[in-house]
Structure formats: structure tokens, C-alpha cells
Amino acid sequence: MRENERVSQSEYESPASAVALDGWAPVYSGKVRDLYVKSHDGEQTDAPSLATASRVLVVASDRVSAFDHVLEPGIPGKGELLTTLSLWWFDRLTDVPNHLVPDHEPVGGTVREIIPASVAGRAMLCRTLNMFPIECVVRGYLTGSGWKEYLETQSVCGIKLPEGLQNGDRLPEPIYTPAWKAPMGQHDENISFERTVELVGPTIAAELRRLSLALFQAAGAIAEQAGVILADTKFEFGADRQTGVTVLADEVLTSDSSRYWDAEAWRTGTTPEARMASFDKQIVRDWLAAHWDGAGVPPELPTEIVEQTAARYRELLERLTGV
């Protein structure tokens, strides 16, 4: 859920990939999620928008993205899996307020579901926030873009790391490596902590770092009990529009926003690939990197890659939740 000022009105008016929902107006469509507000919210005097709505419906699609491209086909059931996992984590990370609000209401002695039946299971009803333009990335292990940067500079986002680390190694302690959430059509950019101070001020910058590291530590301990390593993740936060309190928002600790590895495979593996048996979309990234040079339209994902990815998403949910 992006900050209002960084999404143009035209992008509010016609999100091409958002499905029609009775009583709800689509206001934003991202690579994976679509946002809606009530079509006739009593608080609104102008056209429906995130700027005036008090509630937003966050709907996770089955779309899958890699390297800033939405790929075809999607992953069946992915939207419900991501939403279920986010809700599970929100229930456990109660030390930090989040953006969820009740998705049902009493009406004439009965209880009415607010979320439309057509998107039930893959949607969250949330309060709107003034979102901070920061992706709060925390890394407990060295891999991905962090590994590439380390090879060049021996550091990640300006944080100097010990010499001799290998791809997939555990870091001495988790590091906070934020990114700037660029306007639509531009690439997000890894930035230093000092740059976050320039963007949101020293108090909020310090709070985002503190909350992100604390959430990562808590989630990592929970995942470890299930035999899963939380290698890295990203959090997003916004300010409550009435109180100014910093609130955890967007998806949280999903297979799309995080890297999860099998702990036993990591412990016994002899190569990075064997060590990092993943429960995320790394399968998609690896296949695309091997079959596409980055030019033009990405190729369609083969059936076996789609099926393997869906299976890994399901397995992560089962291992973490025990059901």
C-alpha cells in the first residue's frame, strides 16, 4: 500500500488488472495486490480514493512477479496462501500495531461479512495509513542482491561485513538494509540509513529500523521452531492518520516478501543451492534468470515451475502453522 502522494490520480482511476467487486472501487493495482475502497463511503465527497477513504480492501491475486515483471501464468491459489500466511503472522506479532480492522459487522441481529465472497480468503480489510516510502529490509543471511553487492564492496547498503563470507552464510547479526519505494514505473533503490533520515526524519527512521529488527528476531525464532530459516524479509509501515502512531502494514513475512529456507538442508548442504532449499519464489527467479536475458517480454513459465512454486508455498504454510 503506497503513500498517497506517490500514486497519481490516473493510476487510481483505472487499475487494469483489478477485478470488479460490487460496492467497491478499484484505486490501485500493483504487481500482485489490488486495492479497493467503498464505492459510496459516507466520508467521501469526491471520487473514491485512498486519500479520502478510512478503510481499504487489500486483495492478493495469483499473479507472480520477478525482476520487476509480472509473469504468465500465475500461481494457482497463491493469493489465498499469501493472505493466510500474512494473517497468521499478524496474529503473532502483537507487540507492534498493524493495519487490520474487523472484516464483519453486526446488522439487525446478524453478522455480515464485509469482504465480498468472490475474494474471501485472499483479502484483508485494513485502515488507510500515511505510508512511509521505505521498504524496511532485514537480512539475517547473505544472499540475493546482498551477496552480489558484497562481492563488489564487502558491504551491503553501506554496512561493512566480515571478509570471507560465502553465498548463504549466516551474518554475525541481522542487518537493516532499507530501500526507497520509487514512484510507479521506476525501480526501487537500495539506500543507506542516512538516506532514510533524509526521507522521513531521524525519529521515524530510527523507529523503522528498531521495529524491523525486533520483528525479524521474533519471526525468526518462531520459524526456527518449525525447522525453517527466515533468511531475509521486508516490512512496510505507515502512520495512523489520527494518532501518528507507526503501524505495520501491507503483507508481512509471506513467501513473496521473504526468503525462507529449510533449516536442515542449510545445515547439511555443501553448495549454495543445496543449502538454500527455499519455500519462496526462488524457483521462479532461478528459472527466469536461466531462460531470459532481460530484454522484451519474459517467457511464459512452464507448468512444472508453476506447480513446484505452488507446492513450496503450500509447504511453508503447513510447516509454519502445523495445519
Beta strands, then each sheet from edge to edge (+ up, - down):
strand 1: 24-29
strand 2: 33-38
strand 3: 55-60
strand 4: 64-66
strand 5: 69-71
strand 6: 104-107
strand 7: 110-113
strand 8: 123-127
strand 9: 129-131
strand 10: 134-141
strand 11: 155-156
strand 12: 159-160
strand 13: 170-176
strand 14: 179-180
strand 15: 189-190
strand 16: 228-240
strand 17: 246-249
strand 18: 258-262
sheet 1: 1+ 2- 3+ 8-
sheet 2: 4+ 5-
sheet 3: 6+ 7-
sheet 4: 9+ 16- 10+ 13-
sheet 5: 9+ 16- 17+
sheet 6: 9+ 16- 18+
sheet 7: 9+ 16- 10+ 14- 15+
sheet 8: 11+ 12-
end
